[in-house]
């Protein structure tokens, strides 16, 4: 049985941990607010780029003869880019992306395709390396506050691999931010454009409820083929940048939630230990009273 001093030491230790988890929760909450602002600022622009790309592709009579716009005849190799964080202590934030990516890789391999991994975030890089997966690209050190230059670096590597025919399809996995308590794993196809996940929730319906085909025709100058030629690289870059921002907000939200849960659990543990300490104190007092009574009876 633990002594009263042992229980006191455990209570002090748990209180120290609780202070740390509360501080981490507050830091994550502050960072989350900034990340939410960046997402809210980017979403309209990202949505507009996707709609413009879709409309230009529909309007173009012929897809421009450009390597990045050519759909490969056979899909033999698929690039999977997993967006994770540099740090842990965020619940299932990193593990659910890894599970989704590895599950997709197993499905591709079962269909006879090869899989090439790309990863951003130390957790994803180290986990894939631990599993013996060779990485064609690894990007770390910016997941707390990604910049557009980071997205451009990743997008250029993915586009180069596709243009050089090292891969025939490019997919990206990331945590989409919904609320601090809820994040969802998203899987999007970036290339080829013909298979790309250009549409997103809300793109198909306009505010007035009309379908896109009922809107006025758009005249392009220069033509839609030339616009599409210039737009696709931007589309890939902005899609990667949005994935990074969504992942950052999701990470802060997941960490804030995890630290709040850890603080609550620490509080419950402190209550249990305090009760245990009180019982130990009562047992010691009872033992001392019994010893005094026994001594008095022996002297009588």
Buried (B, 14 or more C-beta within 10 A) or exposed (E): EEEBEBBBEBBEEBBEBBEEBBEBBEBBBEBBEEBBEBBEEBBEEBBEBBBBBBBBBEBBEEBBEBEBBBEBEEBEBBBBBBBBBBBBBBBBBBBBBBEBBBEBBEEBEEEEBBBBBBBBBBBBBBBBBEEEBEBBBBBBEBBEEBEBEBBBBBBBBBBEBBBEEEBBBBBBBBBBBEEBEEBEBBBBBBBBBEBBBBEBEEBEEEEEEEEEEEEEEEEBEEBBBBBBBEBBBBBBBBBBBBBBBBBBBBBBBBBBBBBBEBBEBBBEBBEEBEEBBEEBEEEEEEEEEEEEEEEEEEEE
